[in-house]
Amino acid sequence: MATTPPARRPRTPSRLVVAVPGAPDPEALAEVAAEVAADTGLPPHAIRAAAVAELPRLANGKPDHAALARLHPEPAPEPVSLGDALARHYARVLGREVGPQDSFVSLGGDSLSYVELSLLLERRLGALPPDWQRRSVADLALLDPARRRRFARIDTTIPLRALAIVMIVGSHSNLWTLVGGAHVLLAVTGTNFARFHLTDEDSRQRLRRVGRAAARIAVPSILWIGLVSLVAGTYPLRTVLLLNDLLGGRGWSEPAWHFWFVEVVLMLAVGAGLLTSVPRVMALERRHRFGLAAGLTALALVPRWWATWSSYDGDVIHSSLFVGWLFLGGWAAAVARTTPQRLLAAGLLLLGTWDLTGDLQRDLTIAGGLLVLVGLPTVPWPRVLVGITGTLASASLLIYLTHWQVYPHLENRWPLGGLLASLAVGVLAWRLAEPAPRPGRTPAPPPLSLRSRPPHPTGSPMKKQAPPHRPGPRGPHPGRPAPRGVRR
């Protein structure tokens, strides 16, 4: 006898519920939904964003996914236009009101905000045009967002900054001996100076722009070093005021020289800003962008090679007089537009690197980083690593400032812990120091996503969406430089 199989219950369409804690406005909810759609590849109609006072949690503190699955999100608000979404990103990172004709450069963006904003834009638009920082928000909104791939194409300076700071702190922590990262960062700084500060404006505007950028480096540096000196009496006054390179002795001494990198960057950036603000020099720079940068690089190589040929017995690799060519060579690399120009920029940088430190491995590390900077404007980077890479690159200054007070407590017992703790403290300091967004531009808090169906009568929870001591081999202690220097 035949039996009739039971009728199946109609399949209800699945959706992704995104719980957003706090009190986000409808625009923020729409933006969160659009971001999640970009991240997951789901169609916008399959995503619902729900505002909750706070995330429901179980007794053990974990999110209560059953409660989240029972949420009844309101119908999706009108999608935020791409231009409005991009403007919100600009406002969040730069802490300023943003209009459609504003650009990163016109809003006063600098290397400290460049990393975070460029990665946010890449996440939304895909590979960015090389001159995106000079394009208006409205121009960028006309681009066709590319399909997300496993590898993002990001600006080369971002992974260089992240890798360099990890190399520096890991070497100081006795985890490894990978030195040379700070010298690559000097060239990266020169590249960013040319990008963000040599804009088509008058000399007063350029001076104000350079002054703001210098203040963003100098103020937190002086505050931190001054606080440490006040509490522990560690640093002399000339170090607190970032004047050790000018007023200190010509030989390395610790801890006075700990912040040599910050001093050199400030001195070179301010000096280059003052020079290029002179009207005649500004006119020359606009007519011969690469020629001026290459000429200054060649000129700066003179004291560097004089020190080698004369057997100068002072510190060479940490003084602005002898390493300024790295900053200027990065500037030349940024404005090189033809293959011969790139080859000349690379040649000048390699000439300066030859036998710079007396350590072949270190010289090769510096040379490799410089060649990557000159030859590869962008690099493919695993998308899963983009977030952590961008965070480390953005926080690199604060990591460098604070790690001197962190890693010494762990370098002999647990070098890896010294590295991880230094990175964590620096990232936390960077987060605390971020500019606050203006009222009305506050981004929504981080959402929690849950793939679910409309609540089942039994209220059963639905399935959760998966979220996408070793000393150096030779030579002195990494934190104790030899006469020619082995400090990063």
Summary of the structure (lengths in Angstrom):
residues: 488
radius of gyration: 25.9
end to end distance: 85.3
largest distance: 106.6
contacts: 1570
relative contact order: 0.15
helix: 55%
strand: 7%
